């Protein structure tokens, strides 16, 4: 059961029109490609994807499931949106409620174990090793944990794990997002349940007012069931903030990248954004690329340094892009300069514009935005999706500015058509965090 429907507010305009699970990553992929590829390589071939917030791009990306070899008599990906009933309560009210509402899907296959995953983290794991540990320990529930050494432990669920086995041990204590950390082993929001135990805890939780696995279920069950913690020692990209997202992308670069996509075997849907239809990358006679990642359909006539370019990105003559991430089909005009900038799908940047220079803060540009020529946008600025060149009333925007179109919602929907990229849906959905 893959939880893929939540929006993360800290990612700003990148999740205005899509759940975090479908945010582009690494020049070609989406967050959800990582757990889906892990499932494929682990031989787990029955997958339910729990969607909710603005799910159309997620649905298009999943397609038939063929990109992850999950189409066949005994292999499938099933999209499980919330039941749209007459009341607000019919929408998913949390991660536990999302699985609870789909117990019938689980019952249809009568599994011994149910693996519950988050769809928005960057990591490579063979889930068979987790399952083997779970069975050897005769556990009722096993959750996975990774060591977090940086500040901000209060953002995570933390476990105190006993035993000398380097793979993990019994969970003695679990706290969710506490100001008083009990360890530095942080939850990866990967849970493996005996099916009967899962049903019992979800039925009980359904009678409460809060429905999250980490906050509401784990602190209760560790004293009632045989609950174990499995320790993961590989790379884990949490990427919940813009800085973390940028850092994870940059971990793909360098002579010895921390993320080795070729070894991980990550698959994606090449029909999404018409990736497979784009031509080869073209580097012009005056184009140069240094320590960057790019894919087909990219055209570089200017200079690119330490950046990630998605298919269809065009960098015109005299333009310079540094330390930036440019999503599908972004156009950078002649003489423009970008530094520490994240540009969403289909952004157009006018000639000789300057964005995000001379500061560590990131400048972030929403999808389908058109930045006029000779516009200066300082670091730390955020531009909402669908802003047209005519909406820019100044030529200079200072640090931390937020730029929006200030137009009716219906008109904005017309500015962001479905074709070729993310678009604005008219439905108002609640999120599953």
C-alpha positions, 0 to 999 in steps of 0.5 A: 500500500503506497501512500502517494496523496499528500502535499508538503507545504514546505515545498511551496509552489512545487506542490501547489498543483501536484502531490509531493510524490509526483514532484520531478526529481533528478532530471528524469524521474518523480519521487514515486519512481523510487518506491515503485522501482524498489517494489519491482526489484523486490518482487512485490507485484500487487500494489495499491496506490492511495491518492488524494490531493490533485491526483491527475498528474499521478494518475497519468504517471502511473498509467498501466503500471507497465513502466515498473513491469506491474501489468499482467495476470498476477501483477498490477498497480491499482489506484485507490482514490478516496470514496467520494460520498456525501460528507467530508469524512468520506475523504481520507482523514490521515494515513491510517484512515487511507489504508482503513478505507481500502481494507477490502482491496487487501482482503481481495488478495488475502496476503499474510503481510501488508507493506505500507510505504510513503511515496515521496522519499529517495532511497534504494531498498530491497524489501525482501531483507525487511520481510526476512528480518520480520519473519525471523523475529516473529514480529507482528509489526516492523517499521524501518528507521534510518540514522539522522545526524543533522539538527531537526530531530523533532521533525521525525518519529524516533524509536529506541531500539534494543538488541545487538543485531545490527539489522535492528531489534525490539522497539522499546519506545517510540515518540512522534515529532518530540522536542526531546529526542530519545534517539537519532533513529528516525522513521522512514514511514515504512511499515510491515504488518501481519494482516490480522494485526493491521486490521485490528489496529485500524479498526480500533483507530477508526473510532478515534479522532486522529488517524496517523500511523506515526502519531496515533498507532505506533505509540500505542501498539509497542506495548501490546504487540511484538513490534520491531525496528529495522535499521537501514544504512543506505541513502535516504532523501527526506526532501521535505523542504526546498533546501533538502530537495535541492540538496538531494538533487545535487547528490546526483552530481560529482565524480562520486555521487551519493545517489547512484541511479544506474546501480539503483535501477530506477524506472519511470514512465517515459510517456509522461511529458512525452519524454520518449518522443523528444530528440537527442540532446544538442550542445551548440558550438558555444555551449558548455556543460560542467558537472551537470545532469541532462537528458534527451531533448535538452539544447544548450547554447550557453553555459551550464554548471552544477545543474540538473536539466530535465528533457526539453530544456533549452538554454540559449546563447549567452545564458548561464545556469549555475546550481539550478534545477530546471524542469521539463521544457523550461526555456532560458533566453539569451543572456539570462543568468540563473543561480540556485533557481528551481524552475517548474515545467514549461517556465519561460525566462526572458533575455538578459533576466537575472534570477537568484544570484549572490545568496544561498537562498533558493529562487523558485518559479511555478509552472508555466510562468513567463518572466519578461526580458531584463527582469531581476529577481533576487534569491529567496523569491517565489513565483506562483504558477501561471504568471504571465509576462504582463503580470510583472509590474516591476523590473526588480524584485527584492529578496523574499518577494512572492509574485502572483498573477492576482487573477480569478481561479477559473482564469488561472485554470485556463492558463495552465492547460492539461497538454504537456505538463501539470495543470490546475484542477478545479476540485478542492481536495484535502491532503494526506500527510 
